[in-house]
């Protein structure tokens, strides 16, 4: 209707298109786009918030109609509405990225109904119903174990690689991976109460935690808006006392132009959208920010402190070397594997799995697990010992003392009181860990630090291999907290900590930016962390920093664009050199450009 009206006004000029007809035509075009803005303005006035962008838009466009500038009044509201659509589209896309990323929960559950198991959506399973989970399937809902027992991979929830044996009447959590046998659970929590549902809520509420820039602009707009209203009133009235041929309509028109130009829409809309675009872009890369303030903080990170197991390493142990000390190697690994198969410890599992490679298991009897030492058992009347150097020392087994200084985890075995050999066990470094450290250094991180509860020798070896600046081993969770406090005191810049599992929660809370690894990390880690890396890749730490910096750049570009264009057109408008059309561009046009610039973040490659 606006375009047709402009064609009638400037080109065809039909006789009927004047007076009341022209007014009604533009009024009908104005109402659909103006009414939502004016209604919101009145609603805010009722709450005591008078000087808002909605008030400015309504005042300026109604004034334009009062002066007969109908097309300009419609154009201001129309382009503002288009800008709002751009904003909604950008927000929807960002939310879509987040929802798509988090849609990794099991999409089906086998539930017992009418004496048979049927496959349904987990959202449709009720509390107290029985579900079945097959080997290799992820548990879709929290429940109580009805079967005798099974082994579960809990790394997604705890960050620990050790499989956990859960027995009848014990709790099983959604996200665990069933490793052992077909089991049945009685559901005790709804699907919507899972940890992933909580993450989705956290991220979708991320806009509640505003960046300092965003908070400043909002405070600035509250002060700035009433000032420009008073200036517009002054621009209308004061010339009466100083201008010889004062025409009220001309100066009111200039004041209305001034109002439209000065409307802070470009800032109020595009800056939050810039941050939300950053959150959306991060989610597309498997990184969840809990608030735009963390996008600002992560852009300033100068020191990155990291946990080792499960963060930079896989948390899965493998046999690296076998030394049978004169025994037949197959015989040695057969005995050791048979004994270790009686334990659920992750190191024991690694040896047991290794020994299954074409080697039959032996019947080990009288097995005893010695806490913190290893295992003792019997085979064909022979006593078998398998464990660490402390176990060998307790039973007065003579072995090479140099084995104590080996960086890898060492498991020794003795047969009938004589040292029989050893195996070396090591955790595998994640494929992208070395690249992650390189990227951090390239992207302005001045110092990288490794904190681990593992042996100091192993921690230093991993740090040297990855190129980490400093490393500290043999740390309990409370020691990690003290070490991070020391690092923060010595480094005035922003310090980030990256970890996984419940034991890292205190350090995540202490860091300026806490980053949790793992798609489902422990509840404590997810609740405490400011950023969650869903893909479990350490290289995403550098990606998060890049996204934070790109977001900050785009936000400041928008601020600069808005202020420069508005200042120029304000001066022209006050001098009578700009029309309402220039005002439309200075307000809505700049807002749309800023929105498009904000959307650009989601298309960037990091």
LOFI-94688 format. One line per 5 residues: number of its first residue (from 0); their letters; for each residue x, y, z of C-alpha. Coordinates in Angstrom, 1 decimal. Example, Ala and Ser with C-alpha at 12.3 -4.5 7.8 and 13.67 -1.06 7.14 Angstrom:
2
0> as> 12.3 -4.5 7.8 ~ 13.7 -1.1 7.1
END
This chain:
606
0> xxxxx> 0.0 0.0 0.0 ~ 2.9 2.3 0.7 ~ 4.5 1.7 -2.7 ~ 1.2 2.2 -4.5 ~ 0.6 5.4 -2.6
5> xxxxx> 4.1 6.7 -3.5 ~ 3.5 5.8 -7.2 ~ 0.1 7.7 -7.1 ~ 1.8 10.7 -5.3 ~ 4.8 11.1 -7.6
10> xxxxx> 4.0 9.5 -11.0 ~ 0.4 8.7 -11.9 ~ -1.2 11.4 -9.7 ~ -4.9 10.3 -10.1 ~ -7.5 13.0 -9.3
15> xxxxx> -9.2 10.9 -6.6 ~ -6.0 10.4 -4.6 ~ -6.1 13.4 -2.4 ~ -7.6 14.8 0.8 ~ -9.6 12.2 2.7
20> xxxxx> -8.9 9.3 0.3 ~ -5.1 9.8 0.5 ~ -5.3 10.1 4.3 ~ -7.4 6.9 4.7 ~ -5.2 5.0 2.2
25> xxxxx> -2.0 5.7 4.2 ~ -3.8 5.3 7.6 ~ -4.8 1.8 6.5 ~ -1.2 1.1 5.6 ~ 0.0 2.6 8.9
30> xxxxx> -2.3 0.8 11.4 ~ -1.1 -2.8 11.0 ~ 2.5 -1.9 11.5 ~ 2.1 0.9 14.0 ~ -0.5 -0.6 16.4
35> xxxxx> 1.8 -3.2 18.0 ~ 4.5 -0.5 18.5 ~ 2.0 2.1 20.0 ~ 0.3 -0.6 22.1 ~ 3.7 -1.6 23.6
40> xxxxx> 4.6 2.0 24.2 ~ 1.3 2.6 26.2 ~ 1.9 -0.6 28.1 ~ 5.4 0.6 29.1 ~ 4.1 4.1 30.0
45> xxxxx> 1.6 2.4 32.3 ~ 4.6 0.8 34.1 ~ 6.3 4.1 34.4 ~ 8.7 3.7 31.5 ~ 7.8 6.7 29.3
50> xxxxx> 10.9 7.4 27.3 ~ 11.3 4.2 25.2 ~ 12.0 3.7 21.5 ~ 8.3 2.8 21.1 ~ 7.3 6.2 22.5
55> xxxxx> 9.7 7.9 20.2 ~ 8.4 6.0 17.1 ~ 4.8 6.6 18.0 ~ 5.3 10.3 18.7 ~ 7.3 10.9 15.5
60> xxxxx> 5.0 9.1 13.2 ~ 1.8 10.5 14.6 ~ 3.4 13.9 14.3 ~ 4.2 13.2 10.7 ~ 0.6 12.3 10.0
65> xxxxx> -0.5 15.6 11.8 ~ 1.8 17.5 9.3 ~ 0.4 15.6 6.3 ~ 3.7 13.6 5.8 ~ 1.7 10.3 5.5
70> xxxxx> 4.2 8.3 3.5 ~ 7.1 9.1 5.9 ~ 5.0 8.1 8.9 ~ 4.1 4.8 7.3 ~ 7.7 4.2 6.1
75> xxxxx> 9.2 4.6 9.6 ~ 6.8 2.0 11.1 ~ 6.9 -0.3 8.2 ~ 10.7 -0.5 8.1 ~ 10.8 -0.9 11.9
80> xxxxx> 8.4 -3.9 11.6 ~ 10.7 -5.4 8.9 ~ 13.7 -4.9 11.2 ~ 11.8 -6.7 13.9 ~ 11.2 -9.6 11.5
85> xxxxx> 14.9 -9.8 10.8 ~ 15.6 -9.9 14.5 ~ 13.0 -12.6 15.1 ~ 14.4 -14.7 12.2 ~ 18.0 -14.3 13.6
90> xxxxx> 16.9 -15.3 17.1 ~ 14.9 -18.3 15.8 ~ 17.9 -19.5 13.8 ~ 20.1 -19.2 16.9 ~ 17.6 -21.1 19.0
95> xxxxx> 17.2 -23.7 16.2 ~ 21.0 -24.2 16.3 ~ 20.9 -24.8 20.1 ~ 17.9 -27.2 19.9 ~ 19.5 -29.2 17.0
100> xxxxx> 22.7 -29.5 18.9 ~ 21.0 -30.7 22.1 ~ 18.8 -33.2 20.3 ~ 21.3 -36.0 21.1 ~ 19.1 -37.6 23.7
105> xxxxx> 17.8 -41.1 22.8 ~ 14.7 -40.6 20.6 ~ 13.1 -43.9 21.6 ~ 12.4 -46.1 24.6 ~ 11.3 -49.7 24.8
110> xxxxx> 8.4 -49.6 27.3 ~ 6.5 -52.6 28.7 ~ 2.8 -52.3 27.9 ~ 0.2 -55.1 27.6 ~ 2.9 -57.8 28.4
115> xxxxx> 5.1 -56.8 25.5 ~ 7.8 -54.1 24.9 ~ 6.9 -51.4 22.4 ~ 9.0 -48.6 21.1 ~ 7.7 -45.1 22.0
120> xxxxx> 9.1 -41.6 22.3 ~ 10.7 -41.2 25.8 ~ 8.6 -38.1 26.5 ~ 5.5 -40.5 26.5 ~ 6.9 -42.8 29.1
125> xxxxx> 5.4 -42.3 32.5 ~ 7.0 -42.6 36.0 ~ 6.7 -46.2 37.4 ~ 6.6 -47.8 33.9 ~ 9.2 -50.5 33.0
130> xxxxx> 11.7 -49.9 30.1 ~ 14.2 -52.3 28.5 ~ 17.7 -51.3 27.4 ~ 19.7 -53.5 25.2 ~ 23.5 -53.8 25.1
135> xxxxx> 25.1 -50.8 23.4 ~ 22.0 -48.6 23.9 ~ 22.0 -45.3 25.8 ~ 19.6 -45.2 28.8 ~ 16.8 -42.8 27.8
140> xxxxx> 15.3 -42.1 31.2 ~ 16.4 -42.2 34.9 ~ 15.2 -45.3 36.6 ~ 15.7 -48.0 39.3 ~ 17.4 -51.3 38.2
145> xxxxx> 15.1 -54.3 38.1 ~ 17.6 -56.7 36.6 ~ 20.3 -58.3 38.8 ~ 23.1 -56.2 37.6 ~ 24.9 -54.7 34.5
150> xxxxx> 28.0 -52.7 33.7 ~ 27.6 -49.1 32.4 ~ 29.9 -46.5 30.7 ~ 29.2 -43.4 32.8 ~ 31.8 -41.2 31.2
155> xxxxx> 29.1 -38.9 29.7 ~ 27.8 -38.1 33.1 ~ 30.9 -38.2 35.3 ~ 33.9 -37.8 33.1 ~ 35.3 -41.0 34.5
160> xxxxx> 36.3 -43.8 32.2 ~ 35.8 -46.6 34.8 ~ 32.7 -48.7 33.9 ~ 30.3 -48.8 36.8 ~ 28.5 -52.0 37.9
165> xxxxx> 25.0 -51.2 39.0 ~ 22.9 -53.8 40.8 ~ 19.3 -54.5 41.5 ~ 17.4 -51.6 43.2 ~ 20.2 -49.1 42.5
170> xxxxx> 19.7 -45.8 40.5 ~ 20.5 -45.7 36.7 ~ 20.8 -42.3 35.1 ~ 19.8 -41.2 31.6 ~ 22.8 -40.9 29.4
175> xxxxx> 24.6 -44.0 30.7 ~ 25.6 -46.5 28.1 ~ 24.6 -50.2 28.8 ~ 27.7 -52.4 28.2 ~ 26.9 -55.8 29.6
180> xxxxx> 23.4 -57.4 29.1 ~ 19.8 -56.6 28.4 ~ 18.3 -55.0 31.4 ~ 15.0 -53.6 32.7 ~ 14.5 -50.3 34.7
185> xxxxx> 11.5 -48.8 36.5 ~ 11.3 -45.2 35.5 ~ 11.4 -42.7 38.4 ~ 11.9 -39.4 36.6 ~ 10.2 -37.7 33.6
190> xxxxx> 12.1 -37.2 30.3 ~ 11.9 -33.4 30.8 ~ 13.9 -33.6 34.0 ~ 17.0 -35.0 32.4 ~ 20.4 -33.2 32.6
195> xxxxx> 20.2 -32.3 28.9 ~ 16.8 -30.7 29.3 ~ 18.4 -28.5 32.0 ~ 21.2 -27.6 29.7 ~ 18.7 -26.5 27.0
200> xxxxx> 16.9 -24.3 29.6 ~ 20.2 -22.8 30.7 ~ 21.3 -21.9 27.2 ~ 17.9 -20.6 26.1 ~ 17.9 -18.4 29.2
205> xxxxx> 21.4 -17.2 28.4 ~ 20.2 -13.8 27.4 ~ 19.3 -13.1 31.1 ~ 23.1 -12.8 31.8 ~ 23.9 -9.6 30.0
210> xxxxx> 27.4 -8.6 28.8 ~ 28.7 -5.3 30.2 ~ 28.4 -3.6 26.8 ~ 24.8 -4.7 26.5 ~ 24.0 -3.5 30.1
215> xxxxx> 25.7 -0.1 29.3 ~ 23.7 0.4 26.1 ~ 20.5 -0.3 27.9 ~ 21.3 2.1 30.7 ~ 22.5 4.6 28.1
220> xxxxx> 19.3 4.4 26.2 ~ 17.3 5.1 29.3 ~ 19.2 8.4 29.9 ~ 19.6 9.2 26.2 ~ 16.0 8.9 25.2
225> xxxxx> 14.5 11.6 27.5 ~ 17.3 13.9 26.6 ~ 16.5 13.7 22.8 ~ 12.8 14.2 23.5 ~ 13.6 17.4 25.4
230> xxxxx> 16.0 18.5 22.7 ~ 13.2 17.9 20.1 ~ 10.8 20.1 22.1 ~ 13.5 22.8 22.3 ~ 14.1 22.5 18.6
235> xxxxx> 10.4 23.2 18.0 ~ 10.0 26.1 20.4 ~ 13.3 27.9 20.9 ~ 13.7 29.1 17.2 ~ 10.5 31.2 17.8
240> xxxxx> 12.7 33.6 19.9 ~ 15.6 33.7 17.5 ~ 14.3 33.2 13.9 ~ 12.8 36.1 12.1 ~ 10.3 34.2 9.9
245> xxxxx> 9.3 31.4 12.3 ~ 7.0 28.7 10.9 ~ 5.8 26.3 13.6 ~ 5.1 23.4 11.1 ~ 8.7 23.6 9.6
250> xxxxx> 10.4 23.4 13.0 ~ 8.0 20.7 14.3 ~ 8.9 18.6 11.2 ~ 12.6 19.1 11.9 ~ 11.9 18.0 15.5
255> xxxxx> 10.1 14.9 14.3 ~ 13.0 14.1 12.0 ~ 15.3 14.6 15.0 ~ 13.2 12.2 17.1 ~ 13.2 9.5 14.4
260> xxxxx> 17.0 9.8 13.8 ~ 17.8 9.7 17.5 ~ 15.7 6.6 18.2 ~ 18.2 4.0 19.7 ~ 16.6 1.1 17.9
265> xxxxx> 19.9 0.1 16.1 ~ 21.6 -0.2 19.4 ~ 18.8 -1.6 21.5 ~ 18.0 -4.3 18.9 ~ 21.3 -5.2 17.3
270> xxxxx> 23.6 -5.4 20.3 ~ 21.6 -8.1 22.2 ~ 21.1 -9.8 18.8 ~ 24.9 -9.7 18.2 ~ 25.5 -11.6 21.5
275> xxxxx> 22.6 -14.0 20.8 ~ 24.1 -14.5 17.3 ~ 27.4 -15.4 19.0 ~ 25.7 -17.9 21.3 ~ 23.9 -19.4 18.3
280> xxxxx> 27.2 -19.7 16.3 ~ 28.9 -21.3 19.3 ~ 26.1 -23.8 19.7 ~ 26.5 -24.8 16.0 ~ 30.1 -25.6 16.8
285> xxxxx> 29.1 -27.7 19.9 ~ 29.8 -25.0 22.5 ~ 27.1 -23.7 24.9 ~ 27.5 -20.3 26.5 ~ 25.3 -19.7 29.5
290> xxxxx> 25.2 -15.9 29.0 ~ 26.5 -13.1 26.7 ~ 28.7 -11.9 29.6 ~ 30.8 -15.1 29.1 ~ 31.3 -14.3 25.4
295> xxxxx> 32.8 -11.0 26.6 ~ 35.0 -12.7 29.3 ~ 36.3 -15.5 27.1 ~ 37.5 -13.0 24.5 ~ 39.9 -11.6 27.2
300> xxxxx> 41.3 -15.0 28.4 ~ 45.1 -14.9 28.8 ~ 45.6 -18.1 30.9 ~ 44.0 -21.5 30.3 ~ 44.3 -24.1 33.1
305> xxxxx> 43.3 -27.6 32.2 ~ 42.5 -31.0 33.8 ~ 44.2 -34.0 32.1 ~ 42.1 -37.2 32.3 ~ 38.9 -36.9 30.2
310> xxxxx> 39.8 -33.3 29.1 ~ 43.0 -33.7 27.1 ~ 43.1 -37.5 27.2 ~ 40.5 -40.1 26.3 ~ 40.2 -41.4 29.8
315> xxxxx> 40.5 -44.9 28.3 ~ 43.5 -47.0 29.4 ~ 45.4 -49.3 27.0 ~ 48.3 -51.7 27.4 ~ 51.4 -50.1 25.9
320> xxxxx> 54.1 -52.7 26.6 ~ 54.5 -56.2 28.0 ~ 57.7 -57.4 29.6 ~ 57.5 -61.0 30.8 ~ 61.0 -61.2 32.4
325> xxxxx> 61.9 -64.6 30.9 ~ 58.4 -66.1 31.1 ~ 56.6 -67.1 27.9 ~ 54.8 -63.9 27.0 ~ 51.5 -65.6 26.1
330> xxxxx> 51.6 -67.6 29.4 ~ 52.4 -64.4 31.3 ~ 49.6 -62.3 29.8 ~ 47.2 -65.2 30.2 ~ 47.8 -65.5 33.9
335> xxxxx> 47.8 -61.7 34.4 ~ 44.6 -61.2 32.3 ~ 42.8 -64.0 34.1 ~ 43.6 -62.5 37.5 ~ 42.8 -58.9 36.5
340> xxxxx> 39.4 -60.0 35.0 ~ 38.2 -60.5 38.5 ~ 38.4 -56.7 39.1 ~ 36.2 -53.8 37.7 ~ 39.1 -51.2 38.0
345> xxxxx> 39.7 -49.5 34.6 ~ 43.3 -50.6 34.6 ~ 42.3 -54.2 35.3 ~ 39.7 -54.0 32.5 ~ 42.4 -52.7 30.1
350> xxxxx> 44.7 -55.7 30.9 ~ 41.7 -58.2 30.8 ~ 40.6 -56.9 27.4 ~ 44.2 -57.1 26.1 ~ 44.6 -60.7 27.3
355> xxxxx> 41.4 -61.8 25.4 ~ 43.2 -61.4 22.1 ~ 43.3 -65.0 21.2 ~ 44.2 -66.1 24.7 ~ 41.9 -68.4 26.8
360> xxxxx> 41.1 -67.4 30.3 ~ 42.2 -69.5 33.3 ~ 40.3 -70.6 36.3 ~ 41.6 -68.4 39.1 ~ 40.5 -69.2 42.6
365> xxxxx> 40.7 -67.5 46.1 ~ 40.8 -64.0 44.5 ~ 41.3 -61.2 47.0 ~ 41.4 -57.5 46.1 ~ 43.8 -55.5 48.2
370> xxxxx> 42.7 -51.8 48.2 ~ 45.2 -49.5 46.7 ~ 47.6 -52.3 45.9 ~ 46.2 -54.9 43.5 ~ 45.0 -58.5 43.4
375> xxxxx> 46.0 -61.8 44.9 ~ 44.8 -65.2 43.6 ~ 45.6 -68.9 43.0 ~ 46.0 -71.0 39.9 ~ 47.0 -74.6 39.8
380> xxxxx> 48.3 -74.3 43.4 ~ 50.5 -71.2 42.5 ~ 50.1 -67.9 44.2 ~ 49.6 -65.0 41.8 ~ 50.1 -61.3 42.7
385> xxxxx> 49.3 -58.4 40.3 ~ 49.5 -54.8 41.2 ~ 51.8 -51.8 41.9 ~ 55.2 -51.6 43.5 ~ 53.7 -51.3 47.0
390> xxxxx> 52.1 -54.7 46.5 ~ 55.4 -56.2 45.6 ~ 57.1 -54.6 48.6 ~ 54.4 -55.9 51.0 ~ 55.1 -59.5 49.8
395> xxxxx> 58.9 -59.0 49.7 ~ 59.1 -59.6 46.0 ~ 62.4 -58.6 44.5 ~ 62.1 -56.5 41.3 ~ 64.0 -53.8 39.4
400> xxxxx> 63.6 -50.5 41.4 ~ 63.9 -48.5 38.2 ~ 60.3 -49.5 37.5 ~ 59.2 -47.0 40.1 ~ 60.5 -44.1 37.9
405> xxxxx> 58.6 -45.1 34.7 ~ 56.1 -42.4 33.6 ~ 53.4 -44.8 32.6 ~ 51.2 -46.7 35.0 ~ 53.0 -50.0 35.8
410> xxxxx> 51.3 -53.3 36.8 ~ 53.7 -55.9 38.0 ~ 53.1 -59.6 38.5 ~ 54.7 -62.2 40.8 ~ 54.2 -66.0 40.6
415> xxxxx> 55.0 -68.0 43.8 ~ 57.0 -65.2 45.3 ~ 59.1 -64.5 42.2 ~ 58.9 -61.4 40.0 ~ 57.3 -62.6 36.7
420> xxxxx> 57.2 -59.3 34.7 ~ 55.2 -56.1 34.1 ~ 52.9 -54.3 31.7 ~ 52.8 -50.6 31.0 ~ 49.3 -48.9 30.9
425> xxxxx> 48.7 -45.5 29.5 ~ 45.8 -43.2 28.7 ~ 45.5 -42.0 25.1 ~ 45.9 -38.3 24.3 ~ 42.9 -37.0 22.4
430> xxxxx> 43.6 -36.6 18.6 ~ 43.1 -32.9 18.6 ~ 44.7 -32.1 22.0 ~ 48.1 -31.0 20.5 ~ 46.3 -28.8 17.9
435> xxxxx> 44.2 -27.3 20.7 ~ 47.2 -26.1 22.7 ~ 48.9 -24.7 19.5 ~ 45.6 -22.9 18.6 ~ 45.4 -21.4 22.1
440> xxxxx> 48.9 -20.0 21.8 ~ 48.3 -18.7 18.3 ~ 45.1 -16.9 19.5 ~ 46.7 -14.8 22.2 ~ 46.6 -17.2 25.3
445> xxxxx> 49.8 -16.3 27.1 ~ 50.0 -19.3 29.4 ~ 48.7 -22.9 29.5 ~ 48.7 -24.9 32.7 ~ 48.0 -28.6 33.3
450> xxxxx> 46.6 -29.7 36.7 ~ 46.1 -33.4 37.3 ~ 45.5 -36.0 40.1 ~ 47.7 -38.4 38.1 ~ 51.4 -39.1 38.8
455> xxxxx> 53.6 -36.0 38.4 ~ 55.9 -37.9 35.9 ~ 52.9 -38.8 33.7 ~ 51.5 -35.2 34.0 ~ 54.9 -33.7 32.9
460> xxxxx> 55.2 -36.2 30.0 ~ 51.8 -35.3 28.6 ~ 52.5 -31.6 29.1 ~ 55.8 -31.8 27.2 ~ 54.2 -33.8 24.4
465> xxxxx> 51.3 -31.2 24.0 ~ 53.5 -28.1 24.5 ~ 51.8 -27.0 27.7 ~ 53.8 -24.3 29.6 ~ 53.4 -25.6 33.1
470> xxxxx> 52.2 -28.9 34.7 ~ 51.4 -30.0 38.2 ~ 50.6 -33.7 39.2 ~ 49.5 -35.7 42.3 ~ 46.8 -33.1 43.0
475> xxxxx> 43.6 -33.8 45.0 ~ 40.6 -31.6 44.1 ~ 41.4 -29.2 47.1 ~ 45.0 -28.9 45.8 ~ 43.7 -27.9 42.4
480> xxxxx> 41.7 -25.1 44.0 ~ 44.8 -23.8 45.8 ~ 46.9 -24.0 42.7 ~ 44.3 -22.1 40.7 ~ 44.1 -19.4 43.4
485> xxxxx> 47.9 -19.1 43.1 ~ 47.7 -18.8 39.3 ~ 45.0 -16.1 39.6 ~ 47.0 -14.0 42.0 ~ 50.0 -14.1 39.7
490> xxxxx> 48.1 -13.5 36.5 ~ 46.0 -10.3 36.4 ~ 44.3 -11.3 33.1 ~ 41.2 -13.5 32.8 ~ 41.8 -17.1 33.8
495> xxxxx> 39.8 -20.0 32.3 ~ 39.7 -23.6 33.7 ~ 38.7 -26.6 31.6 ~ 37.6 -29.8 33.3 ~ 35.0 -32.6 33.4
500> xxxxx> 33.3 -34.6 36.1 ~ 32.2 -33.7 39.6 ~ 35.7 -33.4 41.1 ~ 36.4 -30.4 38.9 ~ 33.3 -28.4 40.0
505> xxxxx> 35.1 -26.4 42.8 ~ 37.8 -25.3 40.3 ~ 35.3 -24.5 37.6 ~ 33.5 -22.2 40.1 ~ 36.7 -20.5 41.1
510> xxxxx> 37.9 -19.7 37.5 ~ 36.9 -16.4 35.8 ~ 35.5 -18.6 33.0 ~ 34.7 -22.3 33.8 ~ 34.5 -24.6 30.8
515> xxxxx> 33.1 -28.1 31.2 ~ 34.0 -30.9 28.8 ~ 31.6 -33.5 27.7 ~ 28.2 -33.7 26.0 ~ 26.5 -34.7 29.3
520> xxxxx> 29.2 -33.8 31.9 ~ 28.4 -34.4 35.5 ~ 25.4 -32.4 36.9 ~ 27.8 -30.5 39.2 ~ 30.1 -29.6 36.3
525> xxxxx> 27.3 -28.4 34.1 ~ 25.7 -26.4 36.9 ~ 29.0 -24.8 37.8 ~ 30.5 -24.1 34.4 ~ 29.9 -21.0 32.4
530> xxxxx> 30.6 -22.7 29.1 ~ 29.9 -26.4 28.1 ~ 31.7 -28.0 25.2 ~ 29.3 -30.6 23.9 ~ 31.6 -32.4 21.5
535> xxxxx> 34.3 -33.3 24.1 ~ 37.0 -31.8 21.8 ~ 39.7 -29.7 23.5 ~ 40.2 -27.8 20.1 ~ 36.8 -26.2 20.8
540> xxxxx> 38.4 -24.1 23.6 ~ 40.2 -22.0 21.0 ~ 37.0 -22.0 18.9 ~ 35.1 -20.5 21.8 ~ 37.7 -17.8 22.3
545> xxxxx> 37.6 -17.0 18.5 ~ 33.7 -16.8 18.6 ~ 33.9 -14.5 21.7 ~ 36.3 -12.1 20.0 ~ 34.3 -12.1 16.7
550> xxxxx> 31.1 -11.3 18.6 ~ 32.8 -8.5 20.5 ~ 34.1 -7.1 17.1 ~ 30.6 -7.2 15.5 ~ 29.0 -5.6 18.5
555> xxxxx> 31.4 -2.7 18.5 ~ 31.1 -2.3 14.7 ~ 27.3 -1.9 15.2 ~ 27.8 0.7 18.0 ~ 30.2 2.7 15.7
560> xxxxx> 27.9 2.4 12.7 ~ 24.9 3.6 14.6 ~ 26.6 6.6 16.3 ~ 28.4 7.8 13.2 ~ 25.4 7.7 10.9
565> xxxxx> 23.0 9.1 13.5 ~ 25.3 11.9 14.4 ~ 25.7 13.0 10.7 ~ 22.0 12.9 10.0 ~ 21.1 14.5 13.3
570> xxxxx> 23.2 17.6 12.3 ~ 21.6 17.6 8.8 ~ 18.1 17.2 10.3 ~ 18.5 20.0 12.8 ~ 19.7 22.3 10.0
575> xxxxx> 16.8 21.4 7.8 ~ 18.9 19.5 5.3 ~ 17.5 16.1 5.9 ~ 13.9 14.8 5.3 ~ 12.0 12.1 7.0
580> xxxxx> 13.3 9.6 4.5 ~ 16.9 10.3 5.6 ~ 15.6 9.9 9.2 ~ 14.1 6.5 8.2 ~ 17.5 5.4 6.9
585> xxxxx> 19.4 6.7 9.9 ~ 17.0 4.9 12.3 ~ 15.5 1.8 10.7 ~ 18.1 1.4 7.9 ~ 21.0 1.5 10.3
590> xxxxx> 19.1 -1.0 12.6 ~ 18.6 -3.4 9.7 ~ 22.3 -3.1 8.7 ~ 23.3 -3.8 12.3 ~ 21.0 -6.8 12.4
595> xxxxx> 22.4 -8.2 9.2 ~ 25.9 -7.7 10.6 ~ 24.9 -9.5 13.8 ~ 23.5 -12.4 11.7 ~ 26.8 -12.6 10.0
600> xxxxx> 28.4 -14.1 13.1 ~ 26.3 -17.3 12.6 ~ 27.8 -17.6 9.0 ~ 31.4 -17.1 10.0 ~ 33.8 -20.0 9.9
605> x> 35.9 -20.5 13.0
END
